Amino acid sequence: MRRRLRFATISAVLAAVVFLGIPLGLATAQSVRNDALADLQFRTETAASILSARIERGEPVNIDVLADYVGGSSEPEAFIAVEFPSESVDPRYPAGIVLSAGVEASSEFSHTVTTEAGMVVTIAISQFDVVLRAVERVSLVVGAAFGAVIVGAVLASWHANRLSRPLQDLAVVAEQMGAGRVPPHIDTSGVDEIDQVADELRRSSERMAARLEAERQFSSDASHQLRTPLTALTMRLEEIHARTSSPEVRTEAEQGLEQVERLVGVIDDLLGRTRTSVGGTTESVPLSALFDKQQEEWSRSFENAGRTLVVTSTDAQVFASPGGLSQVLATLIENSLIHGEGTTRVDARDQGENSVVISVADEGPGVPESLQGKIFDRNVTSGRGTGLGLALARDLVTADGGRLELTQRRPAVFSVFLQGVPESYDAQAADVVPHTGRMSLRRRKR
């Protein structure tokens, strides 16, 4: 949008310069030519009048006198010629004699005046001088047009930034709301239409926060209400198992305990996922501290395996749940340790538009082609894991408004795409939902 606004404004300025500047430049050149011809006519008529008066008074007319009409510092250089008509006026000026001063140019503008006594006075100026003056005037017009384009470009950039920055902030807020997070405080932009959208988003976020709080409370109550009878049932089955001497009863009690345990696991999984998507919150997470923690935690394991873990430091910050993102990275690093080979590299890079991607890559054989399209599905494993680790990691990243992808199959590169923290983000003004629990992501093999 910013580029389109800038392009539209500069295009409008260029159109105005073209449609107004070209006619103005032509009019300026024509005006210079007309002024030169008018000035030449005035100079010729003035010279004829003064020279006639000198002859009537008996004063001499010679080359030195004519040199006064050749031109001064404020006038273009001219050529002047005087032709005398007869000897009746003064014997010093025989008929047909022509006195001239100045250098006659090959291409010139000229004007001729014939007095009542028959004297012919001609003054000419070089066409090059007229063209040079026209170029100077047109250059001023071109310079003004160029300055207008520069001013238009500056104003276009300022106006585009003024409109696009609040829209970018609204896009971040909308994305946070779409991910189930309450957005930070939205400042007014001064643009009525954008502020109306911001007000509506603010009201929607308040309603969403109330609903999320109600769902969070419901999940907490459901967890308590379900765990209490299941715990009592487990204790009863354990007591039956301990007191009975019948093998059949003991077997039934063991099977009942296994079923209750599986039911508890399902409830933990479902409630944990609900807490992550409903009650969990994201905040501004500096990746440097998170990376340092992973380096410290996993370096010794890689050394014992004869491998190297390289974690590249970064200044990037993302919107995420700190504990959840830490567990996601731990899962990816552990999978690389178990299934990969060579050096494992963890880094983060800014992709622009407030997007940050975290990559975990190794030098191993990669993911089998048969698992490429379903590597994140539950119960999908290469044979050395439960098939839950990557599925749970993907759920955590999705709950934070990001995505987890296998961006390269061989060697394997897993990438976590998250929303970056914009420079204008105010953590103190951000309204967040407090944590009430988080899905437990145990380190499991894929």
Secondary structure, DSSP 8 states (H G I E B T S, - for coil): -HHHHHHHHHHHHHHHIIIIIHHHHHHHHHHHHHHHHHHHHHHHHHHHHHHHHHHHHT----HHHHGGGS--TTS--EEEEEE---SSS-TTS-TT-EEEES---SSEEEEEEE-TT--EEEEEEEHHHHHHHHHHHHHHHHHHHHHHHHHHHHHHHHHHHHHHHHHHHHHHHHHHHHTT---B-----S-HHHHHHHHHHHHHHHHHHHHHHHHHHHHHHHHHHHHHHHHHHHHHHHHHHHH---HHHHHHHHHHHHHHHHHHHHHHHHHHHHIIIII---EEEEHHHHHHHHHHHHHHHHHHTT--EEE-----EEEE-HHHHHHHHHHHHHHHHHH--S-EEEEEEEEETTEEEEEEE-SS--S-GGGGGGTTSTT--SSSS-S-HHHHHHHHHHHTT-EEEEEETTTTEEEEEEEB--TT--TTTB----------------
